[in-house]
Amino acid sequence: MPDLNGMMLFTAVVRANGFSQAARDIGQPKSTISRKVAQLEEELGVRLLQRDSRNISLTQIGALFFQHCETISQEIEAAKAIIENTHSDIAGSLRIAIPVSFSQEVIGHLCSSFMRLYPNIELDIQFTDNDIGLVGEGYDIAIKYGPLQSSDLVARLLFERQPILVASPNYIKKHGAPATPQELTKHQGILLGTSLSAPIWSIGKGNRKIMATFQRKVRVNSAKMVKRFALDDFGIALLSNTSCKQEIASGSLVPILQEWPMDPIKVYGVYSSRRQLASNISAFLDFISKRYSNQESLTSIVK
C-alpha cells in the first residue's frame, strides 16, 4: 500500500504548483517533501511528476493518481471538519455574487464540495459584473478583483494570480512577437471584460509600468473563451498563469514579453462590516481560499 503521508505531500506539491510553495504552505523542508515524493514514485514504479529547473507538470499517470489522492485528501479534511464542527454547526443560507469571468465549472465543483461538507447550508449564487450593493441587494459575500473600495466593506484576500501575455505559435509565426509593450499597438488582442472595458493592458511593475494599447479583435467576459480565441490564432491574450499552464507546457500557447512581469491579480472575498462575521460566511471564505487553486488545477488536468 502506498505511503499515505507521501500521497498527501504529493497532493500538496500539485496544489501549490511546486515544491518550494508546498514547503511554505505546510511548513516542511523542501528537501523532505522532494525525498518523500521520490520515494512514492519509486514505491509505485512510475514517474508522477516531470521536473525541470523552473517548473513541474503532471505525467498522464500522475494526473490520474492525483485525482484519487485529492479524493482521499478531501475525505480526510471532511472527517476533520466533522470533529471541528461538532460544537458549531454551520448552517443557513448564503447569497454570493461572483464575477462572470470566473470559471463556472470550477465554482460549480467547489460549491458542490462545500455543500457536501456542510449539508445544512443553502447557496444562492449569482454570476454578475454589476457593481452590487451587498446590504441593499441582500448579498452575504461578493467575490471581487482588486483592492477594497468602500469603508463599509471588509475584504479578505483569497488568492492571487500572476497575469501573463500569451499567443499561439501560428499567430506569432504570422505576425511576429512584440519586443516591447509599445509594439502591442501593432497587434490584435483578445480582451477579457465588459462593454465598458477599453483595449488597454497594464504591463510591468512599479516605475517600469506602461499602459499599453492594442487592436481589439474580440471582447468577451469569459476567461475560458479568451483562451479559446488565443488558441485559435486570433491574437494575444492576457491570462492568469494557472489558467493556461497546461497549454504553455504543451507549446500550444507561448508566453511573450516575459521580461515585463506584471503585478499579481488579487481576488478578495468581500462582506459587510455592519454585521458580525457569521460562521457560514467564514466557512465559505476559508473553503474557497484553501481549495480554489487546487480545483482550478484539477479542472485543467481532466479536460
WOQUINOR-V360086 format. One line per field, one symbol per residue. psi: psi as a letter, one per 30 degrees, with the letter a starting at -180 (. if undefined). Layout:
psi->???
//
This chain:
psi->kkkeeeeeeeeeeeefhleeeeeeefhlkeeeeeeeeeeeeeefglkekkkafflllkleeeeeeeeeeeeeeeeeeeeeeeeegegikjlakkkkkkkffkjfeeeeeeeeeefeeifgkkkjkkjkgliljeeeggkekkklkalkfkfflkkkkellkjlkkllleeeeeeflkkfleffffflkljkjaaffklikkjkalbfhkkjklljkekkkhjeeeeeeeefggfakkjlkeefgeeeeefgfkkklhfgiklklkkkkjklkffkkjleeeeeeeeeeeefeeeeeeeeeef.
//
